[in-house]
Amino acid sequence: MLGEYSLLEVAIFGAAVAAALLIDLFAHKRNQAVSLAGAAFWSAVWVGLGLGFAVFVGLRHGADDAFLYLAGYLLEKSLSVDNLFVFMAVFSSFAVRGEYQHRILYYGILGALALRFLFVAAGASLLAWLDRWAMTAFGLFVLWSAFKMWREGQRPKEEVVDYSNHWAVRAVRRFLPVSETLDGPRFFTRREGRLLVTPLFLCLVTVEIADVMFAFDSVPAVIAVTQKTFLIYTSNIFAILGLRSLYFLLAAAARRLVHLEKAVVAILAFIGFKMLAQAALGLHSSPLVSLGVVLVLLAGGVAGSFLFPGPAAAPSRPEGSR
């Protein structure tokens, strides 16, 4: 499975990822929204770490392996752009405040470390028998998320306190005891001697499911570049480690640009229809086409915010509040 890569190199990779995650956790130990400057700094840190690992691979195994790693890293990075907008829709659906979003994405990354390993170890065939049905279901979920996000944008913003009627709470309470209110940043709470899961935990599970679904596309794509398991997994992990910071860059921009949310809704619709076309017709759009569509729609949202600022002078609300 490791090929010419040694256990020492695996240990160095694991230590680098663990150290970076610990530093990140310490830097964000207080529950507060990530600022634009902080998101930009951490994006640079994660990109630097990912590129630095390419240098390490090149020094140990030559330029060819370094280029294979970089190809996988850049491909995974471009394919993962879709995740950012689904994360935004999920947080909007659960009305998760900005100060709790880093916590969810942090633990989401920890789950992704294990789930991506399972996909890579299985040669991307894990759950392959559900591929088309799962892709269809998730495509419909993304379209529904786009509709929900658009509808929420038409309503006055108010913070959600009671989650009794939230779709996730209604679905899960049949199987698990679910709290109908948040308990700060906690995923579990105890009331009257009963252990309950909180809506924040349901949000985390939804984020994990999103990552699993996008792995159906990204892991096989990287395997098409190289069959070296070590390079597949490391390029995947270093690419998704930086997704949180990129998400907060996007979220910070959305707070400042009044029409960016409309662009996000359009991007979600594009992602949903793309997944349905892949499931029903076998149509695969190239990463460059997908990235190009996303960039064009984002540019339209940014340009529209400058050209038609509207009532943007109102004080900004806390990110994720409803």
ChimeraX attribute file (.defattr): number of C-alpha atoms within 10 A of each C-alpha:
attribute: neighborCount
match mode: 1-to-1
recipient: residues
	/A:1	8
	/A:2	12
	/A:3	8
	/A:4	9
	/A:5	16
	/A:6	10
	/A:7	10
	/A:8	9
	/A:9	15
	/A:10	14
	/A:11	11
	/A:12	13
	/A:13	17
	/A:14	13
	/A:15	12
	/A:16	13
	/A:17	19
	/A:18	13
	/A:19	12
	/A:20	16
	/A:21	16
	/A:22	11
	/A:23	12
	/A:24	13
	/A:25	14
	/A:26	10
	/A:27	9
	/A:28	16
	/A:29	11
	/A:30	11
	/A:31	15
	/A:32	14
	/A:33	19
	/A:34	21
	/A:35	14
	/A:36	15
	/A:37	12
	/A:38	14
	/A:39	21
	/A:40	15
	/A:41	13
	/A:42	18
	/A:43	21
	/A:44	15
	/A:45	15
	/A:46	21
	/A:47	15
	/A:48	14
	/A:49	19
	/A:50	24
	/A:51	19
	/A:52	12
	/A:53	21
	/A:54	23
	/A:55	18
	/A:56	15
	/A:57	22
	/A:58	17
	/A:59	12
	/A:60	13
	/A:61	13
	/A:62	12
	/A:63	14
	/A:64	11
	/A:65	18
	/A:66	21
	/A:67	15
	/A:68	21
	/A:69	30
	/A:70	20
	/A:71	18
	/A:72	27
	/A:73	26
	/A:74	16
	/A:75	21
	/A:76	25
	/A:77	22
	/A:78	16
	/A:79	22
	/A:80	22
	/A:81	18
	/A:82	19
	/A:83	21
	/A:84	20
	/A:85	24
	/A:86	25
	/A:87	21
	/A:88	24
	/A:89	25
	/A:90	22
	/A:91	25
	/A:92	20
	/A:93	20
	/A:94	20
	/A:95	21
	/A:96	25
	/A:97	22
	/A:98	21
	/A:99	19
	/A:100	21
	/A:101	26
	/A:102	22
	/A:103	21
	/A:104	22
	/A:105	21
	/A:106	18
	/A:107	15
	/A:108	20
	/A:109	22
	/A:110	14
	/A:111	17
	/A:112	22
	/A:113	18
	/A:114	10
	/A:115	16
	/A:116	20
	/A:117	18
	/A:118	15
	/A:119	20
	/A:120	22
	/A:121	16
	/A:122	11
	/A:123	14
	/A:124	21
	/A:125	15
	/A:126	14
	/A:127	11
	/A:128	12
	/A:129	9
	/A:130	10
	/A:131	15
	/A:132	17
	/A:133	14
	/A:134	17
	/A:135	23
	/A:136	20
	/A:137	15
	/A:138	19
	/A:139	25
	/A:140	18
	/A:141	15
	/A:142	25
	/A:143	22
	/A:144	16
	/A:145	22
	/A:146	27
	/A:147	17
	/A:148	16
	/A:149	22
	/A:150	17
	/A:151	10
	/A:152	14
	/A:153	15
	/A:154	8
	/A:155	9
	/A:156	7
	/A:157	12
	/A:158	10
	/A:159	12
	/A:160	15
	/A:161	11
	/A:162	12
	/A:163	19
	/A:164	15
	/A:165	10
	/A:166	14
	/A:167	11
	/A:168	17
	/A:169	20
	/A:170	14
	/A:171	11
	/A:172	13
	/A:173	15
	/A:174	9
	/A:175	8
	/A:176	12
	/A:177	14
	/A:178	23
	/A:179	23
	/A:180	19
	/A:181	16
	/A:182	20
	/A:183	15
	/A:184	12
	/A:185	17
	/A:186	14
	/A:187	18
	/A:188	16
	/A:189	17
	/A:190	12
	/A:191	8
	/A:192	5
	/A:193	7
	/A:194	9
	/A:195	14
	/A:196	18
	/A:197	24
	/A:198	24
	/A:199	27
	/A:200	26
	/A:201	18
	/A:202	17
	/A:203	24
	/A:204	22
	/A:205	16
	/A:206	18
	/A:207	24
	/A:208	21
	/A:209	15
	/A:210	19
	/A:211	22
	/A:212	17
	/A:213	17
	/A:214	17
	/A:215	22
	/A:216	20
	/A:217	18
	/A:218	22
	/A:219	23
	/A:220	17
	/A:221	18
	/A:222	26
	/A:223	18
	/A:224	11
	/A:225	15
	/A:226	17
	/A:227	13
	/A:228	18
	/A:229	18
	/A:230	22
	/A:231	26
	/A:232	28
	/A:233	24
	/A:234	22
	/A:235	26
	/A:236	29
	/A:237	21
	/A:238	22
	/A:239	24
	/A:240	22
	/A:241	25
	/A:242	22
	/A:243	20
	/A:244	24
	/A:245	25
	/A:246	20
	/A:247	22
	/A:248	26
	/A:249	21
	/A:250	19
	/A:251	24
	/A:252	19
	/A:253	15
	/A:254	20
	/A:255	17
	/A:256	14
	/A:257	18
	/A:258	20
	/A:259	22
	/A:260	24
	/A:261	23
	/A:262	20
	/A:263	22
	/A:264	25
	/A:265	25
	/A:266	20
	/A:267	24
	/A:268	28
	/A:269	20
	/A:270	20
	/A:271	24
	/A:272	25
	/A:273	17
	/A:274	17
	/A:275	28
	/A:276	22
	/A:277	17
	/A:278	17
	/A:279	19
	/A:280	12
	/A:281	9
	/A:282	11
	/A:283	12
	/A:284	13
	/A:285	13
	/A:286	10
	/A:287	18
	/A:288	12
	/A:289	10
	/A:290	19
	/A:291	16
	/A:292	12
	/A:293	15
	/A:294	22
	/A:295	14
	/A:296	13
	/A:297	18
	/A:298	21
	/A:299	14
	/A:300	16
	/A:301	22
	/A:302	21
	/A:303	15
	/A:304	18
	/A:305	18
	/A:306	13
	/A:307	9
	/A:308	12
	/A:309	13
	/A:310	12
	/A:311	7
	/A:312	14
	/A:313	9
	/A:314	7
	/A:315	6
	/A:316	9
	/A:317	12
	/A:318	14
	/A:319	21
	/A:320	23
	/A:321	16
	/A:322	20
